[in-house]
Amino acid sequence: MIKRFVPNPTIMRQLRSGPLSAYLDGFAESLAQQGYCNQTGWKKIRLVADLSRWLARQRLKIGELDEQRSAAFLDARWKHHLRLSGDKTTPQLLLGHLRQLGVIPDPTAPCGAIDFIQRDYGHFLIHERGFVPSSVVQYVCVVRRFLSDRFPDDQIKLPWLSAKDVTDFVTRDTAVRGRRSAQLMTAVMRSFLGYLFQAGRSRTNLAMAVPTVAGWRLSELPRYLEVAQVEKLLRSCDRRRKVGKRNYAVLLLLARLGLRAGEVSNLTLNDIDWEAGELRIRGKGDRVDRLPLPKDVGQAIADYLQKGRPRCSSRRVFIQSKAPYAGFASHPNAICGIVRSTLARAHIQTRNRGAHLLRHSLATRMLGNGGSLAEIGRVLRHQQIQSTEIYAKVDLKALRAMTHPWLGGAL
């Protein structure tokens, strides 16, 4: 496969020196599978060959290669060579390739006490609570902050935890966070402390020691776009371009079906039933739903698959527009990024610029067209009616009928 990028045999022989020489062919094959063009692939292979020679000069074995040594190589290289845009990403791709082969150790493998606790708690959330990986990442980040704060030397003694440790951490942590972030943190703390007690790793259940962050349910209005704004947003996608076809299909799924960002990024080719006109959606808590595929949404997806989607081995529907060609699942903020960039291009000003904005907009539109809260809840796949009640606050017709005349004048 390396011949695709380096057809000259003489140059190929010059590249093969140092501890990485035996892995150049496999790395070249991985580049081809990820959709890199010949010119870009050649630059990356040449950089890896230079890294291999640098390792040999430093008398380093391949097993000693990691992010720190890659950074040291780049610093030394940039003193004598022009800094190119792909220099930083190439070592990352190489390290990932070598770790898949088991040639170098995986840095994400647990090595400290906190790492092992995070791993066990993450397994509990996935297998016992049905959490999706993106939520687990949020939870274990809070756990690491707490344990690092209480045991800075990594000498973890969970039975020594006290209610004061919990309240002191929550007080300090909430001082630098907004209300929603603070509420998430306290929810995680209750979950984690309850898990420790249930697993027999703490003497008492300290979940009750977590202070409550002030917040009133349904205290905020859902932020949404008007119908005309949603249509303007969709029209702003340049569907003559491949990335425009992709973004248009993504936005239609958000606007017409009210999907969450993670549900769009996790959509696979196997989830589309073209004959039945259905989509299989994997939602929160491993819940699987089947939704009808509207005609315009189906046409947009088909147009993207036929004329805009890069050729790659991934089964994800939506693929990055530039190599490496991979799905959005490893980039949870990519869908929200599409919404933000399209809002800016359409010159639509709104405080909320995430993917949920279009979900709220769909619910508000249904409400304005006479839909009931129960119907909205079914479309948005809310498991509890309480999740849908917030939309009652934007039903102006119903609210106006409940008001009393103002004594000082007409409403």
C-alpha positions as CSV (number, residue, x, y, z in Angstrom):
1,M,0.0,0.0,0.0
2,I,3.0,2.3,0.5
3,K,3.5,2.3,-3.3
4,R,0.4,4.4,-3.6
5,F,2.0,7.3,-1.8
6,V,5.7,6.6,-2.7
7,P,5.9,5.0,-6.1
8,N,9.7,5.6,-6.5
9,P,11.6,2.5,-5.2
10,T,14.8,4.5,-4.5
11,I,13.0,7.0,-2.2
12,M,11.2,4.1,-0.6
13,R,14.5,2.4,0.4
14,Q,15.7,5.7,1.9
15,L,12.6,5.9,4.1
16,R,13.1,2.5,5.6
17,S,15.5,3.2,8.5
18,G,15.1,3.3,12.3
19,P,12.7,1.4,14.6
20,L,9.5,2.5,12.7
21,S,10.6,1.2,9.3
22,A,8.8,-2.1,9.7
23,Y,5.5,-0.3,10.3
24,L,5.5,2.1,7.4
25,D,3.5,-0.2,5.1
26,G,0.8,-0.7,7.7
27,F,0.7,3.0,8.5
28,A,0.3,3.8,4.8
29,E,-2.5,1.3,4.5
30,S,-4.3,3.0,7.5
31,L,-3.9,6.4,5.8
32,A,-5.5,5.0,2.6
33,Q,-8.4,3.5,4.5
34,Q,-9.0,6.9,6.1
35,G,-9.2,8.6,2.7
36,Y,-6.0,10.6,2.6
37,C,-5.0,11.7,-0.9
38,N,-1.6,10.8,-2.3
39,Q,0.0,14.2,-1.6
40,T,-1.1,14.4,2.0
41,G,-0.2,10.7,2.6
42,W,3.3,11.2,1.2
43,K,3.9,14.2,3.6
44,K,2.8,12.1,6.6
45,I,4.9,9.0,5.6
46,R,7.9,11.2,5.1
47,L,7.4,12.8,8.6
48,V,7.1,9.3,10.2
49,A,10.3,8.3,8.4
50,D,12.0,11.4,9.9
51,L,10.6,10.5,13.3
52,S,12.0,6.9,12.9
53,R,15.5,8.3,12.2
54,W,15.2,10.7,15.1
55,L,14.4,7.8,17.4
56,A,17.4,6.0,16.2
57,R,19.7,9.0,16.8
58,Q,18.2,9.3,20.3
59,R,18.8,5.5,20.9
60,L,15.1,5.1,21.8
61,K,13.2,1.9,21.2
62,I,9.7,1.9,19.6
63,G,8.1,1.0,22.9
64,E,9.3,4.2,24.3
65,L,7.5,6.4,21.8
66,D,4.6,8.4,23.3
67,E,3.1,11.9,23.1
68,Q,5.9,13.6,25.0
69,R,8.6,12.2,22.8
70,S,6.6,13.0,19.7
71,A,6.3,16.6,20.8
72,A,10.1,16.7,21.5
73,F,10.7,15.4,17.9
74,L,8.5,18.1,16.4
75,D,10.2,20.8,18.5
76,A,13.6,19.7,17.2
77,R,12.3,19.4,13.6
78,W,10.7,22.9,13.6
79,K,14.1,24.4,14.3
80,H,15.3,23.4,10.9
81,H,12.2,22.8,8.8
82,L,9.1,24.8,8.0
83,R,6.1,24.0,10.2
84,L,3.3,22.4,8.2
85,S,-0.3,22.2,9.1
86,G,-0.4,18.4,9.4
87,D,2.7,18.0,11.5
88,K,0.9,17.7,14.8
89,T,-1.8,15.3,13.6
90,T,0.6,12.8,12.0
91,P,2.2,11.6,15.3
92,Q,-1.3,11.2,16.8
93,L,-2.3,9.0,13.8
94,L,0.8,7.0,14.1
95,L,0.5,6.5,17.9
96,G,-3.1,5.4,17.4
97,H,-2.1,2.9,14.7
98,L,0.7,1.4,16.9
99,R,-1.6,1.1,19.9
100,Q,-4.1,-0.8,17.8
101,L,-1.3,-3.2,16.9
102,G,-0.3,-3.5,20.6
103,V,3.2,-2.2,19.8
104,I,3.1,0.6,22.3
105,P,1.1,0.8,25.6
106,D,-2.3,2.5,25.7
107,P,-2.1,5.6,27.9
108,T,-5.8,5.4,28.7
109,A,-5.3,2.0,30.5
110,P,-5.7,2.4,34.3
111,C,-2.4,2.9,36.0
112,G,-3.3,4.9,39.2
113,A,-5.8,4.4,42.0
114,I,-8.1,7.1,40.6
115,D,-8.0,5.5,37.2
116,F,-9.1,2.1,38.5
117,I,-12.0,3.7,40.5
118,Q,-13.0,5.7,37.4
119,R,-13.0,2.5,35.3
120,D,-15.1,0.5,37.8
121,Y,-17.6,3.4,38.2
122,G,-17.8,3.8,34.4
123,H,-18.6,0.1,34.0
124,F,-21.3,0.4,36.6
125,L,-22.9,3.3,34.8
126,I,-22.9,1.5,31.5
127,H,-23.9,-2.0,32.6
128,E,-26.1,-1.3,35.6
129,R,-27.5,2.2,34.8
130,G,-27.7,2.0,31.0
131,F,-25.6,5.2,30.4
132,V,-24.3,6.1,27.0
133,P,-20.5,6.6,26.7
134,S,-20.8,10.4,26.3
135,S,-22.7,10.7,29.6
136,V,-20.1,8.4,31.3
137,V,-17.3,10.8,30.2
138,Q,-19.1,13.7,32.0
139,Y,-19.6,11.7,35.2
140,V,-16.1,10.3,35.5
141,C,-14.7,13.8,35.0
142,V,-16.5,15.0,38.1
143,V,-15.4,11.9,40.0
144,R,-11.7,12.6,39.1
145,R,-12.1,16.2,40.3
146,F,-13.5,15.1,43.6
147,L,-10.9,12.3,44.3
148,S,-8.0,14.4,43.2
149,D,-9.2,17.2,45.5
150,R,-9.6,14.9,48.5
151,F,-6.5,12.6,47.8
152,P,-4.0,14.7,45.9
153,D,-1.2,12.2,46.4
154,D,-3.3,9.4,44.7
155,Q,-3.3,7.4,48.0
156,I,-7.0,6.6,47.9
157,K,-8.6,5.6,51.2
158,L,-12.4,5.5,50.4
159,P,-13.5,4.4,53.9
160,W,-12.0,7.6,55.3
161,L,-14.4,9.8,53.3
162,S,-16.6,12.0,55.5
163,A,-19.6,14.3,55.1
164,K,-17.3,17.2,55.6
165,D,-15.1,16.1,52.7
166,V,-18.1,16.1,50.4
167,T,-19.6,19.4,51.5
168,D,-16.2,21.2,51.3
169,F,-15.6,20.0,47.8
170,V,-19.1,20.9,46.6
171,T,-18.8,24.4,48.1
172,R,-15.5,25.0,46.4
173,D,-16.5,23.5,43.1
174,T,-19.8,25.3,42.7
175,A,-18.2,28.6,43.4
176,V,-16.6,28.6,39.9
177,R,-19.6,27.0,38.0
178,G,-22.9,28.1,36.6
179,R,-26.2,26.7,37.9
180,R,-26.7,23.9,35.4
181,S,-23.1,22.8,35.7
182,A,-23.3,22.8,39.5
183,Q,-26.5,20.8,39.4
184,L,-24.9,18.2,37.2
185,M,-21.9,18.0,39.6
186,T,-24.1,17.4,42.6
187,A,-26.1,14.8,40.8
188,V,-22.9,13.0,39.9
189,M,-21.7,13.2,43.5
190,R,-24.9,11.6,44.8
191,S,-24.6,8.8,42.1
192,F,-20.9,8.1,42.8
193,L,-21.3,8.1,46.6
194,G,-24.3,5.8,46.4
195,Y,-22.3,3.5,44.2
196,L,-19.4,3.4,46.7
197,F,-21.8,2.4,49.5
198,Q,-23.6,-0.2,47.3
199,A,-20.3,-1.7,46.2
200,G,-19.1,-1.9,49.9
201,R,-16.2,0.5,49.3
202,S,-17.4,3.1,51.9
203,R,-18.7,2.7,55.4
204,T,-21.7,4.9,55.1
205,N,-23.8,6.3,52.2
206,L,-22.6,9.9,51.9
207,A,-25.0,10.7,49.1
208,M,-27.3,12.5,51.6
209,A,-24.4,14.8,52.5
210,V,-24.3,16.4,49.1
211,P,-25.8,19.9,49.3
212,T,-28.7,20.9,47.0
213,V,-28.0,23.6,44.4
214,A,-30.9,26.1,44.2
215,G,-32.9,25.7,41.0
216,W,-36.6,25.7,40.3
217,R,-38.1,23.3,37.9
218,L,-39.7,24.9,34.7
219,S,-38.2,28.2,35.8
220,E,-36.8,28.9,32.3
221,L,-38.5,29.3,28.9
222,P,-37.4,26.9,26.2
223,R,-35.4,28.8,23.6
224,Y,-36.5,28.2,20.0
225,L,-36.5,29.5,16.5
226,E,-39.6,30.8,14.7
227,V,-40.8,28.7,11.7
228,A,-39.4,31.3,9.2
229,Q,-36.0,31.2,11.0
230,V,-35.8,27.4,10.7
231,E,-36.5,27.5,7.0
232,K,-34.0,30.3,6.6
233,L,-31.4,28.1,8.4
234,L,-32.1,25.2,6.1
235,R,-31.9,27.4,3.0
236,S,-28.5,28.7,4.0
237,C,-26.9,25.3,3.3
238,D,-25.1,25.2,0.0
239,R,-26.4,21.9,-1.3
240,R,-24.2,22.2,-4.4
241,R,-21.3,21.3,-2.2
242,K,-20.7,17.9,-0.5
243,V,-20.4,19.4,2.9
244,G,-23.6,21.4,2.3
245,K,-25.5,18.2,1.4
246,R,-24.3,16.6,4.6
247,N,-25.2,19.6,6.8
248,Y,-28.6,20.0,5.2
249,A,-29.5,16.3,6.0
250,V,-28.2,16.7,9.6
251,L,-30.3,19.9,10.1
252,L,-33.4,18.3,8.7
253,L,-33.1,15.4,11.1
254,L,-32.8,17.8,14.0
255,A,-35.6,20.1,12.7
256,R,-38.2,17.6,11.4
257,L,-37.7,14.7,13.8
258,G,-36.4,16.5,16.9
259,L,-33.4,14.1,17.2
260,R,-30.7,14.8,19.8
261,A,-27.1,15.5,18.6
262,G,-25.9,12.1,19.8
263,E,-28.7,10.3,18.0
264,V,-27.7,11.9,14.7
265,S,-24.0,11.2,15.1
266,N,-24.6,7.6,16.0
267,L,-26.9,6.9,13.1
268,T,-25.6,4.0,10.9
269,L,-26.4,2.9,7.4
270,N,-28.1,-0.2,8.9
271,D,-30.5,2.1,10.8
272,I,-32.2,3.2,7.6
273,D,-35.0,1.0,6.3
274,W,-35.7,2.5,2.9
275,E,-38.5,0.1,2.0
276,A,-40.5,0.7,5.2
277,G,-39.6,4.4,5.3
278,E,-38.3,4.2,8.9
279,L,-35.3,5.2,10.9
280,R,-34.0,3.2,13.9
281,I,-32.9,5.7,16.6
282,R,-30.7,4.8,19.6
283,G,-31.7,7.2,22.3
284,K,-31.0,7.7,26.0
285,G,-30.5,4.6,28.2
286,D,-30.0,2.3,25.2
287,R,-33.6,2.9,24.2
288,V,-34.3,2.0,20.6
289,D,-37.2,3.7,18.7
290,R,-38.5,3.5,15.1
291,L,-39.5,6.8,13.6
292,P,-41.1,7.4,10.2
293,L,-38.7,8.9,7.6
294,P,-40.3,12.0,6.2
295,K,-40.0,12.4,2.4
296,D,-37.8,15.5,2.5
297,V,-35.5,14.0,5.1
298,G,-35.1,10.8,3.2
299,Q,-34.4,12.7,-0.1
300,A,-31.7,14.8,1.7
301,I,-30.0,11.7,3.2
302,A,-30.1,9.8,-0.1
303,D,-28.7,12.9,-1.9
304,Y,-25.8,13.0,0.6
305,L,-25.1,9.3,0.5
306,Q,-25.0,9.2,-3.3
307,K,-23.2,12.5,-4.1
308,G,-21.6,13.8,-0.9
309,R,-20.5,11.1,1.4
310,P,-16.8,10.1,1.2
311,R,-15.9,6.5,0.4
312,C,-14.8,4.9,3.6
313,S,-15.2,1.7,5.7
314,S,-17.2,3.4,8.4
315,R,-20.9,2.5,8.7
316,R,-21.9,5.8,10.2
317,V,-24.2,7.8,8.0
318,F,-22.5,11.2,8.5
319,I,-18.7,11.4,7.9
320,Q,-16.2,14.1,8.4
321,S,-15.7,16.1,5.3
322,K,-11.9,15.9,5.5
323,A,-9.6,12.9,6.1
324,P,-9.4,11.0,8.2
325,Y,-12.9,9.9,7.1
326,A,-14.6,8.8,10.2
327,G,-18.0,9.2,11.8
328,F,-19.0,11.9,14.2
329,A,-19.4,9.5,17.1
330,S,-15.8,10.2,18.3
331,H,-16.6,14.0,18.1
332,P,-19.7,14.6,20.2
333,N,-19.7,18.3,19.6
334,A,-19.6,18.0,15.8
335,I,-23.4,18.2,15.3
336,C,-23.7,21.2,17.6
337,G,-20.8,22.8,15.6
338,I,-22.8,22.3,12.4
339,V,-25.8,24.1,14.0
340,R,-23.6,27.0,15.3
341,S,-21.8,27.5,12.0
342,T,-25.1,27.4,10.0
343,L,-26.7,29.9,12.4
344,A,-23.8,32.3,11.9
345,R,-24.0,31.9,8.1
346,A,-27.7,32.6,8.1
347,H,-27.2,35.6,10.4
348,I,-29.6,34.3,13.0
349,Q,-28.9,35.7,16.5
350,T,-29.9,33.4,19.4
351,R,-28.6,32.8,22.8
352,N,-28.9,29.0,22.5
353,R,-26.9,27.8,19.5
354,G,-26.8,24.0,20.2
355,A,-28.5,21.1,18.4
356,H,-31.3,21.1,21.1
357,L,-32.4,24.5,19.7
358,L,-34.1,22.8,16.8
359,R,-35.6,20.1,19.0
360,H,-37.2,22.9,21.1
361,S,-38.3,24.7,17.8
362,L,-40.1,21.5,16.6
363,A,-42.0,21.2,19.9
364,T,-43.0,24.8,19.9
365,R,-44.1,24.6,16.2
366,M,-46.3,21.5,17.0
367,L,-47.8,23.4,20.0
368,G,-48.6,26.4,17.8
369,N,-50.3,24.1,15.3
370,G,-52.6,22.7,18.0
371,G,-50.6,19.6,19.1
372,S,-51.1,18.4,22.7
373,L,-48.3,18.0,25.2
374,A,-48.9,14.2,25.0
375,E,-48.4,14.3,21.3
376,I,-45.2,16.4,21.6
377,G,-43.9,14.0,24.2
378,R,-44.4,11.0,21.9
379,V,-42.6,12.7,19.0
380,L,-39.7,13.8,21.2
381,R,-39.7,10.3,22.9
382,H,-39.9,11.7,26.4
383,Q,-40.3,8.9,28.9
384,Q,-42.0,11.2,31.5
385,I,-44.7,13.9,30.8
386,Q,-42.8,16.2,33.2
387,S,-40.1,16.6,30.5
388,T,-42.7,18.0,28.1
389,E,-44.5,20.3,30.6
390,I,-42.0,23.2,30.0
391,Y,-43.5,23.7,26.5
392,A,-46.8,24.7,28.1
393,K,-45.1,28.1,29.0
394,V,-44.9,29.0,25.3
395,D,-48.5,28.1,24.5
396,L,-49.5,31.8,24.5
397,K,-53.1,31.2,23.4
398,A,-53.8,28.9,26.3
399,L,-52.0,31.1,28.8
400,R,-53.9,34.2,27.6
401,A,-57.2,32.5,28.2
402,M,-56.2,31.9,31.8
403,T,-55.4,35.6,32.6
404,H,-57.7,38.0,34.2
405,P,-58.3,41.6,32.9
406,W,-56.0,44.2,34.3
407,L,-57.8,46.8,36.4
408,G,-55.7,49.6,34.9
409,G,-56.6,48.9,31.3
410,A,-57.1,46.4,28.6
411,L,-54.6,43.6,27.9
